[in-house]
Amino acid sequence: MAAKRINVAVLLMCIVVLADVAVQSSNAYENIEMSDLTTAHSGYANYKACFNYCKDACKSGGMGNSFCEISCDNACEAHETASTY
């Protein structure tokens, strides 16, 4: 009987922790300022242009869609990070 109570207590604690994490992550978007959105949007446009060019070149080279998406995502993310920092 004691083991059952412990299992129920652990389950309830997990539910409380998950609910708290969900609330905190949803509140994180409320603290973004407009300047951050503008910067993120322009960065997204550069990333998107890089990704689309890379993906088209990769697919025309005969590679598969999944391979091209993964490799281009890694390449453009590295390029964006290097130019940002």
Backbone as a printed PyTorch tensor [residue, N CA C, xyz], in Angstrom:
tensor([[[  0.8150,  -1.1910,   0.0000],
         [  0.0000,   0.0000,   0.0000],
         [  0.8660,   1.2660,   0.0000]],

        [[  1.9950,   1.2150,   0.7150],
         [  2.8780,   2.3850,   0.7860],
         [  3.5220,   2.6570,  -0.5720]],

        [[  3.8280,   1.5870,  -1.2920],
         [  4.4340,   1.7620,  -2.6120],
         [  3.4640,   2.4410,  -3.5700]],

        [[  2.1920,   2.1480,  -3.4320],
         [  1.1780,   2.7590,  -4.2890],
         [  1.0880,   4.2590,  -4.0200]],

        [[  1.1820,   4.6380,  -2.7410],
         [  1.1250,   6.0540,  -2.3890],
         [  2.3340,   6.7940,  -2.9530]],

        [[  3.4960,   6.1540,  -2.8930],
         [  4.7010,   6.7820,  -3.4120],
         [  4.5980,   6.9730,  -4.9190]],

        [[  4.0690,   5.9680,  -5.6120],
         [  3.8960,   6.0840,  -7.0670],
         [  2.9480,   7.2150,  -7.4240]],

        [[  1.8670,   7.3480,  -6.6870],
         [  0.9040,   8.4200,  -6.9420],
         [  1.5410,   9.7720,  -6.6520]],

        [[  2.3100,   9.8660,  -5.5750],
         [  2.9770,  11.1240,  -5.2330],
         [  3.9850,  11.5160,  -6.3100]],

        [[  4.7510,  10.5640,  -6.8040],
         [  5.7270,  10.8400,  -7.8570],
         [  5.0160,  11.2770,  -9.1340]],

        [[  3.9340,  10.6230,  -9.4790],
         [  3.1560,  10.9930, -10.6620],
         [  2.6250,  12.4160, -10.5390]],

        [[  2.0840,  12.7670,  -9.4000],
         [  1.5610,  14.1190,  -9.2020],
         [  2.6770,  15.1630,  -9.2620]],

        [[  3.8400,  14.8580,  -8.7190],
         [  4.9600,  15.7830,  -8.7830],
         [  5.4110,  15.9940, -10.2360]],

        [[  5.4200,  14.9310, -11.0110],
         [  5.7880,  15.0480, -12.4250],
         [  4.8020,  15.9350, -13.1750]],

        [[  3.5320,  15.7840, -12.8840],
         [  2.5050,  16.6030, -13.5340],
         [  2.6970,  18.0680, -13.1730]],

        [[  2.9790,  18.3510, -11.9140],
         [  3.1760,  19.7270, -11.4730],
         [  4.4080,  20.3330, -12.1420]],

        [[  5.4950,  19.5960, -12.2110],
         [  6.7140,  20.0990, -12.8300],
         [  6.4950,  20.3530, -14.3210]],

        [[  5.8470,  19.4350, -15.0180],
         [  5.5810,  19.6260, -16.4500],
         [  4.6690,  20.8170, -16.6970]],

        [[  3.6730,  21.0070, -15.8510],
         [  2.7770,  22.1560, -16.0030],
         [  3.5510,  23.4570, -15.7990]],

        [[  4.4520,  23.4790, -14.8350],
         [  5.2450,  24.6720, -14.5750],
         [  6.1680,  24.9920, -15.7490]],

        [[  6.7870,  23.9850, -16.3220],
         [  7.6650,  24.1910, -17.4760],
         [  6.8570,  24.7120, -18.6620]],

        [[  5.6720,  24.1880, -18.8710],
         [  4.8340,  24.6360, -19.9880],
         [  4.4390,  26.0990, -19.8170]],

        [[  4.1170,  26.5110, -18.6070],
         [  3.7350,  27.8960, -18.3470],
         [  4.9280,  28.8230, -18.5480]],

        [[  6.0960,  28.4270, -18.0750],
         [  7.2770,  29.2690, -18.2300],
         [  7.6690,  29.4230, -19.6950]],

        [[  7.5750,  28.3520, -20.4760],
         [  7.9480,  28.4510, -21.8790],
         [  6.9560,  29.2980, -22.6620]],

        [[  5.6810,  29.2720, -22.2820],
         [  4.7110,  30.1140, -22.9850],
         [  4.8780,  31.5790, -22.6030]],

        [[  5.3250,  31.8500, -21.3910],
         [  5.5580,  33.2320, -20.9620],
         [  6.8430,  33.8040, -21.5520]],

        [[  7.7330,  32.9780, -22.0130],
         [  9.0020,  33.4630, -22.5570],
         [  8.7830,  34.3210, -23.7960]],

        [[  7.7600,  34.0360, -24.5910],
         [  7.5040,  34.7950, -25.8070],
         [  6.9190,  36.1740, -25.5220]],

        [[  6.3670,  36.3740, -24.3290],
         [  5.7930,  37.6750, -23.9920],
         [  6.8730,  38.7110, -23.7170]],

        [[  8.1060,  38.2840, -23.4110],
         [  9.1800,  39.1940, -23.0510],
         [ 10.0430,  39.6040, -24.2370]],

        [[  9.7010,  39.1990, -25.4440],
         [ 10.4840,  39.5510, -26.6260],
         [ 10.1130,  40.9680, -27.0610]],

        [[ 11.1110,  41.7910, -27.2670],
         [ 10.8630,  43.1650, -27.7020],
         [ 10.8030,  43.2330, -29.2220]],

        [[ 10.2460,  44.2970, -29.7370],
         [ 10.0650,  44.4480, -31.1730],
         [ 11.3980,  44.4650, -31.9100]],

        [[ 12.4420,  45.0590, -31.3210],
         [ 13.7520,  45.0910, -31.9820],
         [ 14.3090,  43.6830, -32.1420]],

        [[ 14.0420,  42.8170, -31.1670],
         [ 14.4830,  41.4350, -31.2760],
         [ 13.7680,  40.7350, -32.4230]],

        [[ 12.4990,  41.0290, -32.6050],
         [ 11.7410,  40.4070, -33.6940],
         [ 12.2640,  40.8620, -35.0470]],

        [[ 12.5970,  42.1180, -35.1790],
         [ 13.1230,  42.6370, -36.4410],
         [ 14.4600,  41.9910, -36.7600]],

        [[ 15.3150,  41.8770, -35.7670],
         [ 16.6150,  41.2440, -35.9680],
         [ 16.4370,  39.7800, -36.3350]],

        [[ 15.5400,  39.1130, -35.6350],
         [ 15.3090,  37.6940, -35.9110],
         [ 14.7380,  37.5120, -37.3100]],

        [[ 13.8490,  38.4300, -37.7150],
         [ 13.2400,  38.3010, -39.0340],
         [ 14.2780,  38.4930, -40.1370]],

        [[ 15.1570,  39.4720, -39.9980],
         [ 16.1590,  39.6760, -41.0390],
         [ 17.1380,  38.5180, -41.0740]],

        [[ 17.4650,  37.9600, -39.9000],
         [ 18.3140,  36.7800, -39.8610],
         [ 17.6360,  35.6000, -40.5140]],

        [[ 16.3330,  35.4910, -40.3190],
         [ 15.5740,  34.4060, -40.9330],
         [ 15.5840,  34.5310, -42.4490]],

        [[ 15.4770,  35.7520, -42.9540],
         [ 15.4810,  35.9460, -44.4070],
         [ 16.8210,  35.5140, -44.9960]],

        [[ 17.9200,  35.8480, -44.3240],
         [ 19.2370,  35.4280, -44.8020],
         [ 19.3830,  33.9190, -44.7400]],

        [[ 18.9240,  33.3250, -43.6530],
         [ 19.0000,  31.8710, -43.5010],
         [ 18.1610,  31.1890, -44.5780]],

        [[ 16.9650,  31.7190, -44.8050],
         [ 16.0660,  31.1120, -45.7880],
         [ 16.6630,  31.1670, -47.1940]],

        [[ 17.2700,  32.2900, -47.5470],
         [ 17.8980,  32.4080, -48.8650],
         [ 19.0460,  31.4150, -48.9990]],

        [[ 19.8610,  31.3050, -47.9540],
         [ 20.9680,  30.3490, -47.9670],
         [ 20.4410,  28.9250, -48.0970]],

        [[ 19.4240,  28.6140, -47.3060],
         [ 18.8800,  27.2600, -47.2920],
         [ 18.2720,  26.8900, -48.6410]],

        [[ 17.4820,  27.7910, -49.2090],
         [ 16.8380,  27.4900, -50.4960],
         [ 17.8670,  27.2970, -51.6110]],

        [[ 18.8860,  28.1540, -51.6520],
         [ 19.9280,  28.0220, -52.6700],
         [ 20.6760,  26.7000, -52.4960]],

        [[ 21.0530,  26.4000, -51.2730],
         [ 21.8030,  25.1770, -50.9830],
         [ 20.9780,  23.9330, -51.3130]],

        [[ 19.7150,  23.9520, -50.9240],
         [ 18.8570,  22.7910, -51.1500],
         [ 18.6420,  22.5430, -52.6370]],

        [[ 18.4220,  23.6080, -53.4040],
         [ 18.2430,  23.4540, -54.8490],
         [ 19.5020,  22.8940, -55.4980]],

        [[ 20.6610,  23.4190, -55.0840],
         [ 21.9260,  22.9300, -55.6450],
         [ 22.1700,  21.4730, -55.2590]],

        [[ 21.8490,  21.1220, -54.0450],
         [ 22.0550,  19.7520, -53.5570],
         [ 21.1390,  18.7720, -54.2930]],

        [[ 19.8660,  19.1480, -54.4420],
         [ 18.9140,  18.2540, -55.1160],
         [ 19.2390,  18.1120, -56.5950]],

        [[ 19.7270,  19.1890, -57.2090],
         [ 20.1010,  19.0730, -58.6200],
         [ 21.3470,  18.2180, -58.7900]],

        [[ 22.0910,  18.0360, -57.7190],
         [ 23.2560,  17.1600, -57.7410],
         [ 22.9000,  15.6990, -57.5600]],

        [[ 21.6180,  15.4060, -57.4030],
         [ 21.1720,  14.0210, -57.3240],
         [ 20.9960,  13.4770, -55.9160]],

        [[ 21.1440,  14.2990, -54.9180],
         [ 20.9740,  13.8380, -53.5450],
         [ 19.5000,  13.8480, -53.1700]],

        [[ 19.1660,  13.1090, -52.1170],
         [ 17.7820,  13.0220, -51.6610],
         [ 17.3550,  14.2300, -50.8490]],

        [[ 16.0400,  14.3970, -50.7010],
         [ 15.4680,  15.5430, -50.0210],
         [ 15.9080,  15.6140, -48.5600]],

        [[ 15.8370,  14.5080, -47.8340],
         [ 16.1970,  14.5120, -46.4100],
         [ 17.6720,  14.8430, -46.2150]],

        [[ 18.5220,  14.2390, -47.0310],
         [ 19.9580,  14.5180, -46.9400],
         [ 20.2250,  15.9950, -47.1860]],

        [[ 19.5910,  16.5540, -48.2150],
         [ 19.8110,  17.9570, -48.5580],
         [ 19.3160,  18.8830, -47.4500]],

        [[ 18.1580,  18.5800, -46.8690],
         [ 17.6340,  19.4280, -45.8050],
         [ 18.5580,  19.4410, -44.5980]],

        [[ 19.0470,  18.2770, -44.2160],
         [ 19.9090,  18.1980, -43.0310],
         [ 21.2450,  18.8850, -43.2850]],

        [[ 21.8740,  18.5790, -44.4200],
         [ 23.1900,  19.1680, -44.6830],
         [ 23.0930,  20.6740, -44.9060]],

        [[ 22.0530,  21.1350, -45.5850],
         [ 21.9070,  22.5710, -45.8150],
         [ 21.5490,  23.3070, -44.5290]],

        [[ 20.7490,  22.6850, -43.6900],
         [ 20.4260,  23.2930, -42.4040],
         [ 21.6930,  23.4790, -41.5800]],

        [[ 22.5230,  22.4480, -41.5290],
         [ 23.7800,  22.5520, -40.7740],
         [ 24.7080,  23.5980, -41.3710]],

        [[ 24.8300,  23.6080, -42.6950],
         [ 25.7370,  24.5540, -43.3500],
         [ 25.2710,  26.0000, -43.1710]],

        [[ 23.9860,  26.2550, -43.3670],
         [ 23.4810,  27.6280, -43.2630],
         [ 23.4500,  28.1070, -41.8200]],

        [[ 23.1910,  27.2120, -40.9050],
         [ 23.2280,  27.5870, -39.4910],
         [ 24.6540,  27.9490, -39.0760]],

        [[ 25.6270,  27.1730, -39.5380],
         [ 27.0250,  27.4790, -39.2340],
         [ 27.4330,  28.8050, -39.8600]],

        [[ 26.9860,  29.0450, -41.0770],
         [ 27.3000,  30.3020, -41.7620],
         [ 26.6730,  31.4880, -41.0280]],

        [[ 25.4230,  31.3310, -40.6140],
         [ 24.7190,  32.3970, -39.9000],
         [ 25.3790,  32.6640, -38.5500]],

        [[ 25.7680,  31.6170, -37.8520],
         [ 26.4220,  31.7780, -36.5580],
         [ 27.7720,  32.4540, -36.7060]],

        [[ 28.5200,  32.0740, -37.7140],
         [ 29.8390,  32.6580, -37.9410],
         [ 29.7290,  34.1380, -38.3070]],

        [[ 28.7160,  34.5110, -39.0570],
         [ 28.5780,  35.9100, -39.4590],
         [ 27.9340,  36.7600, -38.3680]],

        [[ 27.2420,  36.1240, -37.4250],
         [ 26.5780,  36.8590, -36.3430],
         [ 27.5460,  37.1560, -35.2130]],

        [[ 28.4190,  36.2070, -34.9120],
         [ 29.3040,  36.3520, -33.7380],
         [ 30.7160,  36.6250, -34.1190]]])
